[in-house]
Amino acid sequence: MPDNPLVELYRDDWLLAVHKPAGLLVHRSPIDRHATEFALQYARQLNGGEHVYPCHRLDRPTSGVLLFARDPATASAFGKALMAGEVGKTYLALVRGWPAEQGVIDHPLREHATDRRLKDEPQPLRDALTHFRRLASTEIPVPVEGYPQTRYSLLALNPQTGRKHQIRRHMQHISHPIVGDTNYGRTRHNHYFAERFGYSRLMLAATELAFRHPVTGQPMVVQGLPEHSFMQMLSIFAEGLPPLLSAAPPVG
């Protein structure tokens, strides 16, 4: 097995928190039946070969904080807290344009069919709520879509519900799609960043989980800075980045 791409952020007798790089599946999935590397197996490696249990989802192209339980009972307890809305999640995203300084996106989303045979059948709508804050904004002298200049923003996002691709779909809904999003983004912006930085990635990173420890009951905050590729793309902001991002080294 190659070097472990996960970076350990926190460990105790019941939990293991890591930073997952963009492009790595959490576990085996129909998304890519040929994939051979998964965060689950690398977390097990960090756990001395013992089984671990994913506590929540993180899309393949999204990097950031990923929590595993070290036993089934802890995983079950965390899952109940997650379903009850007792787990806070914070993400950073680089988006097209200048959204409002803060806001709430209250827009129901249609479920994705889990069975491919039902993909053409209408799926139910579910409530979906996302809070956002604009942390920084910039305007660069590059005509990406025909205008002489192009605007981008860095957002902090807090999803209050857990629908599939919720943040990505909500940002598309308000016409501020995430850079690098091949499903819900804008192709010209994705191409510009790929050509400028030499690689492509979804500019969405999970940076914080806040919850009560499922065993001890103590308040917990697990944080992880974005990885190097994410921070490289933030160089478009000449100034105005939050102190935490501008002063600390990235993961990886």
N, C-alpha and C positions, 0 to 999 in steps of 0.2 A: 504494500500500500504506500502511495506517495506521502510526502510530508503532510501533516495535518493542517488543513487550511483554516480550522476554527481557532479563535483566540478566546481563552477562558477569561470570563469577566467576574464570576462569582461561583463559589462552591460551599456547600455545607453537607450535613448528613442526608439531606432530603432533596436538594436542588442543585442543578448545574446550569449556569447561564453562560452563553458563548456569543461571540460575534460571528455571524454567518456571512461569507462573501457573496456578492451578486453572482448569479449563474449556477448556484448549487441548490439542487432539490433537497427538501427536508427529508423525504423518504421516497421509496419507490412509488411511481405514479404513472397513470396512463398518458400524462403529458409527454413523457419521453420513455418509451418502453425499452430503449437501448441504453439508457443511462446506467452507469456502473458505480458512480460515486454519490453518496448521500450524506447530509449533515448527521443523520441518525447514526451511521456507522462510525463517523469520525468522533461524535460525542461519546459513543460507547468506548472508543479507543482511549479518550481522555478519562473515562470512568474505570480504567483498569480492566477493560474487556467485559464488564458487567452491563446488563441491559439498562437502557434509559428509555424514557417515555416522553414524547413531545407534548408540551403543555398548550400549545397554540400553533397557528399557521403563520407562515411567512412565505410569500410567493417566491418562486425561483429567481426572478430578476431583482428582487428586493434584497438589499443587504441589511445587516444590523442585529439587534439583540434578539436572541432566541433562547427560550427557557425549556429545560428538560427536567422531569422528575426522575429521581433515582429509585422509585418504587411505585407500584400501581396505586396504592392508597393515596399517596401525595398527588399523583397525577389526577386522580378522581376528584380530590378536594379542590385542586386548583381549577379544574374544569367547571365545577359547580360555581365557583366565584366568578369565573369568566362569563358564564351564562347569565349570572345575576347582575352583570354590569359593574362588578366590583374591582375590575382590573383596568387601570389607566394606561393608555398607550400613546406615545408621542413619536411622530415621524417628522423627518425633514424632507422637503421636496423642492427641486428647482423647476419652476414652471414658466411658461410663456406669458408675457404681459405683466401688468401691474394690477393685481386684485386689490380689493379694499384692504385697509390696514388690518381689519379683523372681520370675521363674519361666521355665520352658521349656514351650512348647506343641508337643508331638510328636503331630501328628494328620494322617494321610494325607488328601489332597484328591483328589477326582475331577476329571480333566481336563475342560476345556470343549471341546466340539466346534468345530473351526475351520470346518467345512463345515455351513452351516445345514440342509442336507438330512439331516444325521446327528444333529441336536440331540436327537432322541428316542431315539437308540441309547445303550445303557450305555457309558460311557467308563471307561478304566482308572484305578485309584487310584494315586497317586504319593506317596512319602514327602514330608512337609513339616514343617519345624522352624523355630520362631521363638523367640528369646530376648526377654524384656522386663524393664524396670525401671520402677518407679513413681517419678516425679520430684516430683510434687506431688499433693495431693488437697484437695477442698473439699466442703463441704455447704452448700447454699443453701436458704433458707426458701421454696421454691416447690414445690407439690404437683403435679409433672409427671405422675406415674402414680398419684395418689391418696394417696400418703404425704405427711405434712406437710412433709417435707424431701427433697431430692434430692442424691445424691452423684455427683461426677465426679472423674476423675483424668487427669493428663497422664503419658503413658508414652513411654519411649524403647524402640524396637523394632529388633531386628537379625535379619532373616530369613536363615536359613542355606541355604535353598533358594529357588527362584524360580518357584513355581507362580502361576498367574493369580489375582489378587485374594487372594494368600495372607494378608497381614496382616488384611485386612478379614474374610475367612472365619474365620481363627483367632480373632479377637476376638469374633465372633459365637458361635463354638464354646464359648468359656469364659464366655459371657453378659455380656460387657463390650463391646458393639458400639461402633463409632466414631460419634461425633456427625456428623450430616449424611450418613450412608451410606444412600442410598435403596434399595440392593439388600439389604444385610445388617444394617441398623440398626433402630432403634425409632422409629416415626413420631411419637409424641408428643414425644420428645426433639428430633427434627429440627425439628418445628413450633415448639417453644419457642424454640430458638435463632434460627430464621428470624424469628419475631415480635419477639424482644428486640433483635436486631442489624440487622434490615432486609434481610437477604439470606441465601441458603443456600449452603453449601459443605461438601464433605467435609473433616473436620478431620484430615487426614493429610498430612504434609509430609516429603519426603525432604531431610534436612539434611546428610548426609555420605556421601562415597564415599572408601574407603581402598583403595589398590592399588599395585602396582609399575608404574612407567611402562612401557608396552609397547615403547618404543624404547630408552630410556636405562637402564631397570632400577631407577631411583631410587624409594624409597618416596614415595608421594603421598597427601595428604589434601586433598580439596576439600570445603569447607564453605559452606553458605549458610543464613542465618537465614530463618525463615518470612516470608511476605509480610504486608502490613498487615492484610488480612481475617482471617488466622489469629490474629495477635496481638490483634486486637480481641476475639475470642471468649475468649482466655485471660484477659481482665479479670475473669472470674468467680473467679479465684484472687486473693484479697486479698493473700496473701503466700505465700512458699514456692516461687516459681519459681526455677529455676537462675539464677545470676548472669548468665550469658551472655544469657539471654532478657530478664531484667528490666532490663539496663543498655544493651543495644545497640539501635539503631533497626532496624525490620523492612525487608525488601526491598520496593521499590515504593512 
